[in-house]
Amino acid sequence: MAYIKKTDNPNMGRPTKNPRSLCLHLRLSQKENDMIAACAEKAGTTKTEVIMRAVALYHRELFGENQ
């Protein structure tokens, strides 16, 4: 396993305008995980991005485009 140096420097790392400081733990079936992974592979992105896009689509469906 590679050594990862930890630092308290807040300026270290990838800068972002939308920091993700919250964590959500999900329990998925193997089929659900496989579906998310297949979507990520087809889209050339990560499983996190697939889930975030799905949430955004569902939010627009429930609340409309202006939310």
N, C-alpha and C positions, 0 to 999 in steps of 0.2 A: 504494500500500500504506500502511496506517495505521501511525503510529509507536506502538510499544509501549515504555513506560518499564519498564526492568528494575530490580529492587530486591533487596537482600539481607535485607530485613525478613521473618522467618519468619511474622509475624502477618498478613501481607498476603495477600489472596486469600480464596477460599471455605474456611471451616473444615470439617473432616471428621474423623470418627472412624475412617475406613478409608482412609488415604492410599494412593494408587497411585503408588509410586515406581519400580516395575519396568516395563520395556518389553519387548514380545514382537513380533518381526517375523515375519509370515506371508506365504507366497507362495500366492496363490489363483488359480484359473482364473476367467475372466469369469463362468461359470455360477455358481460358488460365491459370488462377490462379489454377483452379482445376487440370489441366493437370500437372502443375509444382508440386503441392502438392502431387498428386498421384505418380509421379516419385520419389519424396523425400521419401515418405513413403515406397515405394517398395525397394528403395536402402538403406533405413535406415540412411538417411542423411538429410541435411537441404535444403530448397528451394534455398538458396544462392549457395550451392555447386552444385546443379543440374544446375543452370544457368551458373556457372563458367565452369563446364564440357562441357556444350553445346557450349559455346563460344570457348573453346579450340578445340573441334571437328570441328567446323565450320572454325576456323582459319587454322587448318591443312588441311582441304578440299580446302581452297582457296589458301594457300601459300605453301603447302607441309610440309613434316615432319621436315625439317631442320630449320624452322623458330621458 
